[in-house]
Amino acid sequence: MRLLENFDAEQDAQEAVEVLFVHGITATMKQGRDDSFSLWVHEEDEMDAARDLLVQIRENPQMRPEIASRAKAMRSEAKKSAKSARHREARAREALAPKTGIGPVTMALIAACVIVAVLTKLGDDTAALRPFTFVGFEIIGETRALPRGWASYLVDQQWWRLLTPIFIHFGIMHIGFNGWWLKDLGSAIEREHSSKVLIAMVLIMGVTSNVAQYVIEGGFLFGGMSGVVFGLFGFIWIRGRFDPTSRLGMPKQTVMWMMAWFAICFTGIVGPIANTAHAVGLVVGGAWGFLTSGYLRRKFMR
């Protein structure tokens, strides 16, 4: 902050604060020990504009009643917006809080992940992994080889492989993280939108994130529900921001935590991560939330 000016009267200082506020400049009034009142502008690059505004209001005192009226209306609207934001935050926390247990589809997805984790020994049993990987492969000694790659879908009609990598997990933390978030996010969507909607989301988010991961990064030993989890997160987050009637929303702290984890995964410090699957899942979920929020209809079809 920088000192803009000192005033002898509190009323004059407060009036200056209102003038700046109406024009989008944030300022703070402070009382000094000598009973004077100082006006401090928060942003350095707004000092010149603030000085010009004070000169303008002094040269045109007839503007003061209008400025006071506008400031009052703007502060009232700001209070309403802040109250609405607090309500949305509380509603978001409430929507994600456990209510009636885990949804049936969510429970089935978690169970499928656990079953595959047991069968594949959390990815250590290479032979057991073969039915679930994005493309089939043969084991030759201690190495793994792809048979026909992408063409195997067309030749063998193994379409399930487009989805099944979401059930593969490599380690306790991997399945624990995904299972925990799937429990909360999946159950919330089932509760507010239906089990059918969750099934559609898992299919679309799972397939698109798997395909993108294979096409962009290559390889075939990838897996995890993370792409779907980021997709469900993106849907709830964006839908809650653009649909005022939505009973779902994402608390700010959760958004910050998830996006921080999203960024950390790209650094490589947590090991090999299917980052493309994360990114595509997040984009698909966010787009789904935006397009179903009704925002475009409200904005362009009034």
Steps between C-alpha positions, in 0.01 A plus 500: 500500500604859444388817675283709270402793722431618855168654606407705804137384501388137508205579275729628223719192522200267492360687201831450319486128577153483345609690188786258442281197578243601237780514242641161595795619708539341844614737775515491879451786745714511816480734795827655618610594850445870425134431412571530128381238252726349238387337176700201376464352150557125483642472147807696396394537136169666603658799674483739203138412424410548868658848507312600183169383649547706817580808293193437286262467795634818660453695180147359457337484845158448340609142421525405869136397560505275193832346608363430848186339356700281261740395774212399725340293225831334407583410859153354546547288187847394619353384831235299318764340277717413801202350679409301190860376471494386864175316438645329191806395698287358780276328245805349329627355827156367584457338157828310530440393859392135546124467541349170402815297452679416178298489178448157342694574180775666700520195724516269196783706347701492823439125532618446142820692573563291811432171318740591216759616755480162674510301174799693367673535839488879455659474158784262594345195330572571135304204367190601696525854360463393136116501483482853642775699326421744220651265240579132530859382530704185516755416768840408364738408779520796737387748234159597366413545134197649324344263246304716256456822690204717411399270215411226749176682574389460140638148449400342833212733591643548849305818560492456877867601508400859425358516853658229718828683579300715745474194727876435510691644796866489590536520877294555812523881487390500137181304560443666837510853356275416205258296710461773759421771245279272295299424815426870557470630144322201350249476784425874477428473128285190549307676774439821303482378139444119500700183463449504122671836473797372701527193275501722191767724653725210595472349152570823314766636735667162533519429127609850396769523767633151418508563126675835547754348739588225249506723193694790653738332745514149357566186702235264622568432869301790635186496705298645780171674567675839520385621159139431598551652847636823349211496255239470777681771694502728194130442440394583855735800520399666173130409523487657844666820375273557200169354615349699790234232549747213531505333839852377429810711533866478590647675807787737419744309719420178317548668162837638608609162639397305191658745257819503708514120482427518127803729456725295729434187294645675195831562680577128516597508868224252586610251237353407160149642471247486216487879479327510164216292641471743791493802271251357251271377777504846660425673169219261408342530845532879503351528152214269602430714803506825300285377214235358733497804729261697280740796497508534121123476476451767765758730343408478132135395493335757724 
